[in-house]
């Protein structure tokens, strides 16, 4: 009989042995009922999936802090925390173990939302929108201002002006955050001393936790570089100054193309009321299993329904195969969340998506990009002018090539 799982002590295995061929699982608990239930479900999931695993149980406080765990019980698989404070079902753990690449998805592990702002009213709205998402998911916010550096040739100025200007901008950023969130009843605590701390953060009173951060460089390049360490960027689609100019202006286009994390673009008057219905804009390049599961897992966080919608000319071939792939990756259908795949015959992709979204009360559009030229091609098809600019729908862009932890 195949040995499905072995239970190791923390001293005998650190939880990741390269080349051993087993899935490394850590259970953080306090030796109570919930930790025992989690262990039992992990064992059942390993048996159901016929996978071999090393299961480590620990209650070490230092190790929990090192892994950012604040609520027990917690489940870690291959070094990535999957859950805290809840005991996933056997089915959820099986799905996790059999699709481990999903663990490396930034959208799946989402812990912090990054919000670039230019201190405009549109940016204030995107900040409030982001705060409501963060509150719904129980995660944190980082509000970012991209500041052009003062250069002498190719070398940063040594005059001290740059550091002084940073202090000024940090102060303005903190005031902007406080004023923007005041109508939500958020008490944002501005520090009493400047210059800012080394990590350039400010902490709010209450939940979600909010940090402010000033980064350097031209906004498009600075934000694209910043995105390498970000989980999810949420930014407004119009504004003034460097960030906005116009929806999908130069900065937004560059961020949408070159970001190394998912990006949600928020129209200037959009209000977050949940993502109950989400359209996954389907084409034959969006069939990648990981991308589909990213979108599905994101929808589940909001108890939302995914609609897979394909727009194209009549008589297209391969649609049945596409539908089967989506259905297989969608997972288990329920009466509350059935599998939905729709084909709309039209040469006008934007118009068809807008029409579908209107009649089905869609809250979010999802586009998956597999090549950096894809989004530019979409722009030339006037999707921004019709389906995005003309609607009040937020848009989530998933970069299939880059939205993965390394």
C-alpha positions in Angstrom: 0.0 0.0 0.0 1.3 3.4 -1.0 2.4 5.6 1.9 0.2 8.7 1.4 1.5 10.9 4.2 4.2 10.9 6.9 4.0 13.2 9.9 7.3 14.8 10.7 8.4 16.9 13.7 9.7 20.4 13.0 13.2 19.2 14.0 13.3 16.4 11.4 12.1 18.4 8.4 12.0 22.2 7.7 9.0 21.7 5.4 10.7 21.9 2.0 13.1 19.2 1.0 14.2 19.7 -2.6 13.9 16.6 -4.7 12.1 14.4 -2.2 9.0 14.3 -4.4 6.5 14.9 -1.5 4.2 17.9 -0.9 5.3 19.7 2.2 2.5 20.8 4.4 2.7 22.7 7.7 -0.2 23.0 10.2 0.1 25.8 12.7 -2.1 25.3 15.7 -2.5 25.3 19.4 -3.2 21.6 19.8 -6.9 22.3 20.1 -10.0 20.9 18.3 -9.7 23.2 15.2 -6.0 22.1 14.7 -7.0 18.5 15.0 -9.8 18.9 12.5 -7.4 20.6 10.1 -4.9 17.8 10.4 -7.7 15.2 9.8 -8.9 17.0 6.7 -5.3 17.3 5.3 -4.9 13.6 5.7 -8.2 12.9 4.0 -7.3 15.3 1.1 -3.9 13.5 0.6 -5.6 10.2 0.5 -8.3 11.4 -1.9 -5.8 13.0 -4.3 -3.4 10.0 -4.0 -0.5 12.3 -3.4 2.4 11.8 -1.0 3.0 14.5 1.6 5.1 15.4 4.6 2.8 16.9 7.2 4.5 19.0 10.0 2.6 20.3 13.0 3.9 23.2 15.0 2.8 25.7 17.7 6.0 27.7 17.8 5.2 31.4 18.2 8.5 32.6 16.6 7.9 30.5 13.5 4.3 31.8 13.2 5.5 35.4 13.3 8.2 34.7 10.8 5.6 33.5 8.4 3.2 36.4 9.0 0.6 34.2 10.7 -1.6 36.0 13.2 -4.7 33.7 13.5 -4.8 29.9 14.2 -5.2 27.4 12.8 -3.2 28.0 9.7 -2.3 25.9 6.7 0.9 26.3 4.7 1.7 24.3 1.6 5.1 24.4 0.0 6.1 27.5 2.0 2.9 29.5 1.1 0.2 30.2 3.6 -3.1 29.0 2.3 -5.5 29.7 5.1 -5.6 31.4 8.6 -8.3 31.2 11.2 -10.5 28.8 9.2 -10.4 25.1 8.5 -10.8 24.5 4.7 -13.0 21.7 3.5 -11.4 18.4 2.3 -12.5 19.4 -1.3 -10.8 22.8 -1.0 -7.6 21.2 0.2 -7.7 18.5 -2.6 -8.2 21.3 -5.1 -5.2 23.2 -3.6 -2.9 20.1 -3.7 -3.8 19.1 -7.2 -3.3 22.7 -8.6 -0.3 23.9 -6.7 0.6 26.5 -9.3 -2.4 28.4 -8.0 -0.5 28.8 -4.7 2.1 30.9 -6.5 -0.5 33.2 -7.9 -0.4 36.8 -6.5 -4.1 37.1 -6.9 -4.7 33.9 -5.0 -2.4 34.7 -2.0 -3.6 38.4 -2.0 -2.6 40.1 1.3 -2.1 43.7 0.4 -3.8 46.0 -2.2 -1.5 48.7 -3.6 -3.2 52.0 -4.6 -1.2 54.4 -6.8 -2.6 58.0 -6.3 -2.0 61.4 -7.8 -4.0 63.1 -5.1 -6.9 63.9 -7.5 -10.6 63.3 -6.8 -10.5 60.2 -9.0 -7.6 58.8 -7.0 -9.5 59.5 -3.8 -12.4 57.5 -5.2 -10.2 54.6 -6.2 -8.7 54.7 -2.7 -12.2 54.4 -1.1 -13.0 51.6 -3.6 -9.8 49.8 -2.6 -10.5 50.2 1.1 -13.9 48.6 0.8 -12.3 45.6 -1.1 -9.7 45.3 1.6 -12.3 45.4 4.4 -14.3 42.7 2.6 -11.3 40.5 2.3 -9.7 41.3 5.6 -6.4 42.4 4.0 -4.2 45.6 4.1 -3.7 48.7 1.9 -0.6 50.4 0.7 -1.1 53.8 -0.8 1.7 54.8 -3.2 2.8 58.1 -4.7 5.3 58.1 -7.5 7.7 61.1 -7.2 10.0 62.2 -10.0 13.5 62.4 -8.7 15.6 65.5 -9.2 18.7 64.6 -11.2 21.9 66.3 -12.1 22.9 64.5 -15.3 22.4 60.8 -14.4 23.1 61.2 -10.7 20.5 62.1 -8.0 20.9 65.6 -6.6 23.0 65.8 -3.5 21.6 69.2 -2.5 19.2 67.8 0.1 16.3 69.2 -1.9 15.1 65.7 -2.8 14.9 64.4 0.8 13.1 67.6 1.8 10.7 67.3 -1.1 10.1 63.6 -0.1 9.1 64.8 3.4 6.7 67.3 1.9 5.1 64.8 -0.4 4.8 62.2 2.3 3.0 64.8 4.5 0.7 65.7 1.6 0.1 62.0 0.9 -0.9 61.3 4.5 -3.3 64.3 4.6 -4.8 63.1 1.3 -5.4 59.6 2.6 -7.0 60.9 5.8 -9.3 63.3 3.9 -10.2 60.7 1.2 -11.2 58.1 3.8 -12.9 60.4 6.3 -16.4 59.9 4.7 -16.0 56.2 5.4 -15.4 56.8 9.0 -11.8 55.8 8.8 -9.5 57.3 11.4 -6.1 57.6 9.6 -3.4 58.4 12.1 -0.8 60.7 10.6 2.7 60.5 12.3 3.8 63.4 14.4 7.5 63.2 13.5 9.2 63.6 10.1 11.2 62.5 8.1 9.3 59.2 7.8 10.6 55.9 9.1 13.0 53.9 7.0 10.2 51.8 5.5 8.2 55.0 4.8 5.0 53.7 6.3 2.1 55.2 8.2 -0.4 53.0 10.1 -4.1 53.7 10.4 -6.2 53.1 13.4 -8.6 50.3 12.7 -9.0 47.8 10.0 -7.9 47.5 7.2 -4.3 48.5 8.1 -3.1 51.3 5.8 0.4 52.2 4.9 1.6 55.1 2.8 4.7 55.0 0.6 6.6 57.4 -1.6 8.5 55.9 -4.5 10.9 57.5 -7.0 11.0 57.9 -10.7 8.7 58.5 -13.7 5.3 57.1 -12.7 5.0 54.5 -15.5 8.4 53.0 -14.9 8.3 53.4 -11.1 4.9 51.7 -10.8 5.9 48.9 -13.2 9.0 48.2 -11.1 7.1 48.5 -7.9 4.6 45.9 -9.1 7.2 43.2 -8.9 6.7 43.1 -5.1 3.0 43.9 -5.2 0.0 41.5 -4.9 -2.6 43.6 -6.7 -2.7 47.2 -7.9 -6.0 49.2 -7.9 -5.8 52.5 -9.7 -8.3 55.2 -11.0 -8.9 55.5 -14.7 -8.8 59.3 -14.9 -7.2 62.0 -12.9 -4.7 64.8 -13.3 -0.9 65.0 -13.2 1.2 62.0 -14.0 -1.0 59.1 -13.0 -4.2 59.8 -15.0 -4.4 62.4 -17.7 -7.0 60.3 -19.4 -8.3 56.8 -18.9 -5.6 54.5 -20.3 -3.4 57.5 -20.8 0.3 56.9 -21.2 0.9 55.9 -17.6 -2.1 53.6 -17.4 -1.3 51.9 -20.7 2.2 51.2 -19.6 1.1 49.8 -16.2 -1.6 47.6 -17.8 1.0 46.2 -20.2 4.1 46.0 -18.0 2.8 45.4 -14.5 4.1 42.2 -12.8 0.9 41.8 -10.8 -2.8 42.0 -11.5 -4.3 45.4 -11.9 -7.9 46.7 -11.3 -8.8 49.9 -13.1 -11.6 51.8 -11.4 -13.8 54.3 -13.4 -13.9 57.7 -11.8 -17.4 57.4 -10.3 -17.5 53.7 -9.6 -18.6 52.5 -6.1 -17.7 49.1 -4.7 -20.8 47.1 -3.9 -19.2 43.7 -4.2 -18.2 41.6 -7.2 -21.4 39.4 -7.4 -21.2 38.9 -11.1 -17.9 38.8 -13.0 -17.3 38.5 -16.8 -14.2 36.6 -17.9 -13.7 37.9 -21.4 -13.0 34.7 -23.3 -10.8 34.1 -26.4 -8.8 31.2 -27.5 -5.7 32.6 -25.8 -7.4 32.8 -22.4 -7.8 29.0 -21.9 -4.8 28.7 -19.6 -5.8 26.6 -16.6 -4.0 28.8 -14.1 -5.6 32.0 -15.3 -9.0 30.5 -15.2 -8.5 29.3 -11.6 -7.1 32.7 -10.6 -10.3 34.3 -11.7 -12.5 31.7 -10.2 -10.7 31.8 -6.8 -11.0 35.6 -6.9 -14.7 35.4 -7.5 -15.1 33.0 -4.6 -13.7 35.5 -2.2 -16.7 37.7 -2.9 -19.1 34.8 -3.2 -19.4 35.9 -6.8 -20.5 34.2 -10.1 -18.2 33.9 -13.1 -19.6 34.4 -16.6 -17.3 33.1 -19.3 -18.3 35.2 -22.4 -16.9 34.7 -25.9 -17.5 37.3 -28.6 -16.8 36.5 -32.2 -18.2 35.9 -35.7 -20.8 33.3 -36.4 -19.6 29.8 -37.4 -16.4 29.8 -35.3 -14.9 26.4 -34.7 -13.5 25.1 -31.4 -16.1 26.7 -29.1 -17.2 23.4 -27.7 -13.7 22.5 -26.8 -13.3 26.0 -25.2 -16.4 25.5 -23.2 -15.3 22.1 -21.9 -11.9 23.6 -20.8 -13.6 26.4 -18.9 -16.1 24.0 -17.3 -13.3 21.6 -16.2 -11.3 24.5 -14.7 -14.3 26.1 -13.2 -14.6 23.3 -10.7 -17.8 22.1 -9.0 -21.0 23.8 -10.1 -23.8 24.5 -7.6 -27.3 25.8 -7.8 -26.0 29.1 -6.4 -23.0 29.3 -8.7 -23.6 27.3 -11.9 -21.2 27.1 -14.8 -22.1 29.8 -17.3 -20.6 30.0 -20.8 -22.1 32.3 -23.4 -21.2 32.9 -27.1 -22.2 36.3 -28.5 -22.0 36.7 -32.3 -20.6 40.1 -33.1 -17.7 41.8 -34.8 -17.9 44.5 -32.1 -16.2 42.9 -29.1 -16.6 46.0 -26.9 -20.2 46.5 -27.7 -21.1 42.9 -27.1 -19.4 42.8 -23.7 -21.1 46.0 -22.7 -24.5 44.7 -23.8 -23.9 41.4 -21.9 -22.7 43.3 -18.8 -25.7 45.6 -18.8 -28.3 42.8 -19.0 -26.6 40.6 -16.5 -25.7 43.2 -13.9 -22.0 42.6 -14.2 -19.7 44.2 -11.5 -16.3 43.4 -12.9 -14.7 42.6 -16.3 -11.6 40.3 -16.4 -9.1 40.3 -19.2 -6.2 37.8 -19.3 -3.1 38.9 -21.2 -0.6 36.3 -22.5 1.5 38.7 -24.6 2.4 42.3 -24.0 1.0 43.3 -27.3 -2.5 41.9 -26.5 -3.7 44.9 -24.5 -2.5 47.3 -27.2 -4.5 45.3 -29.7 -7.5 45.5 -27.4 -7.1 49.3 -27.3 -7.1 49.5 -31.0 -10.4 47.6 -31.1 -11.9 50.5 -29.2 -12.8 48.4 -26.1 -11.7 51.3 -23.9 -14.0 53.7 -25.7 -17.1 51.6 -25.5 -16.9 48.8 -22.9 -14.7 50.6 -20.4 -14.9 54.4 -20.9 -18.6 54.4 -21.6 -19.5 52.1 -18.7 -19.0 52.2 -14.9 -17.4 48.8 -14.8 -14.1 48.2 -13.1 -11.6 46.1 -15.1 -9.2 43.4 -13.8 -6.2 42.7 -16.0 -4.4 39.4 -15.2 -0.9 39.0 -16.7 -0.7 35.3 -17.2 3.1 35.5 -17.7 4.0 37.6 -14.7 1.4 37.4 -11.9 3.3 34.6 -10.2 5.5 34.6 -7.1 9.1 33.8 -7.7 
